[in-house]
Amino acid sequence: MQPSTILFESLTLGEKFSTGIITMVLGMLVVFTVLLIIMLILQIIGAAFAAKDKKAAAKKAQAVEETSAPATAPVEEAAAENEEEIVAAITAAIAVMTEAPVGSFRVVSFKKTTAKAAWNKK
């Protein structure tokens, strides 16, 4: 037998219990200390990357400010063209579903609904 086994067998039940509690508490302290160290390391690394990200965001914001004035006109044109395409597609879909000629009605406005579409009802 090992010396530690002989020593443990000679202890009373209360001494064994207190030794187990002390071992458990020390184990938990070691685990939480290591976790605390890992957390601190991660926070330091996170702070370093946050500083790097702030610099990159500042450069990006500066670049956006320099180029933002001429870029607004093409975006508005693209939005208007996209809306015209949507209206044309809706008009064609209504014409197909109602079997009416395209010129017999006019789409004034459109909005999304939660009702089932007509082509899904059949």
C-alpha positions in Angstrom: 0.0 0.0 0.0 1.0 3.6 -0.6 1.8 5.8 2.4 -1.0 8.2 1.5 -3.5 5.4 1.5 -2.4 4.2 4.9 -2.6 7.7 6.2 -6.1 8.2 4.8 -7.4 4.9 6.2 -6.2 5.8 9.7 -8.4 9.0 9.7 -11.8 9.1 11.4 -15.0 9.7 9.4 -15.1 13.4 10.4 -11.5 13.9 9.4 -12.1 12.2 6.0 -15.1 14.5 5.4 -13.2 17.6 6.3 -10.2 16.6 4.1 -12.6 16.0 1.2 -14.2 19.4 1.7 -10.8 21.2 1.9 -9.7 19.4 -1.3 -13.0 20.4 -3.1 -12.6 24.0 -2.0 -9.0 24.2 -3.1 -9.9 22.6 -6.5 -12.7 25.1 -7.0 -10.3 28.0 -6.1 -7.7 26.8 -8.6 -10.4 26.4 -11.4 -11.9 29.9 -10.8 -8.4 31.5 -10.5 -7.5 30.0 -13.9 -10.8 31.2 -15.4 -10.2 34.7 -14.0 -6.8 34.8 -15.6 -8.2 33.7 -18.9 -11.0 36.3 -18.7 -8.4 39.0 -18.0 -6.3 37.9 -21.0 -9.3 38.0 -23.2 -10.3 41.5 -22.1 -6.8 42.7 -22.8 -6.9 41.2 -26.2 -10.4 42.6 -26.8 -9.3 46.1 -25.8 -6.4 45.9 -28.3 -8.6 44.8 -31.1 -11.2 47.5 -30.2 -8.6 50.2 -30.5 -7.6 48.8 -33.9 -11.3 48.7 -35.0 -11.8 52.3 -33.9 -8.9 53.4 -36.1 -10.3 51.4 -39.1 -13.8 52.8 -38.5 -12.4 56.4 -38.4 -10.6 55.9 -41.7 -13.7 54.4 -43.2 -15.9 57.2 -42.0 -13.5 59.7 -43.4 -13.5 58.0 -46.8 -17.3 57.9 -46.8 -17.5 61.6 -46.1 -15.2 62.4 -49.0 -17.1 60.3 -51.5 -20.7 60.7 -50.1 -21.7 63.8 -52.1 -21.5 62.5 -55.7 -22.8 59.0 -54.7 -26.3 60.2 -53.7 -27.6 60.9 -57.3 -27.0 57.4 -58.7 -28.5 55.8 -55.7 -31.7 57.8 -56.1 -31.8 56.9 -59.8 -31.4 53.2 -59.1 -34.2 53.3 -56.5 -36.5 55.0 -59.0 -35.7 52.5 -61.7 -36.2 49.6 -59.3 -39.6 51.0 -58.2 -40.6 51.3 -61.9 -39.6 47.6 -62.4 -41.7 46.6 -59.4 -44.7 48.4 -60.6 -44.3 46.9 -64.1 -44.1 43.4 -62.6 -47.1 43.9 -60.4 -49.1 45.3 -63.4 -48.2 42.2 -65.5 -49.1 39.9 -62.6 -52.5 41.5 -62.2 -53.1 41.4 -65.9 -52.4 37.7 -66.0 -54.5 36.8 -62.9 -57.5 38.9 -64.0 -57.1 38.1 -67.7 -57.6 41.8 -68.4 -55.6 43.8 -70.8 -52.7 45.8 -69.3 -54.1 49.2 -70.3 -57.5 48.6 -68.7 -56.2 49.4 -65.2 -53.5 51.4 -63.4 -51.4 50.5 -60.3 -51.5 53.6 -58.1 -49.8 52.2 -55.0 -48.7 48.9 -53.5 -48.0 47.5 -50.1 -47.1 44.1 -48.6 -50.0 42.1 -47.0 -50.2 39.0 -44.9 -53.0 37.5 -46.9 -52.4 34.5 -49.1 -51.5 35.3 -52.7 -54.1 34.6 -55.3 -51.9 32.1 -57.1 -51.5 30.1 -53.9 -55.3 29.7 -53.3 -56.0 27.3 -56.1 
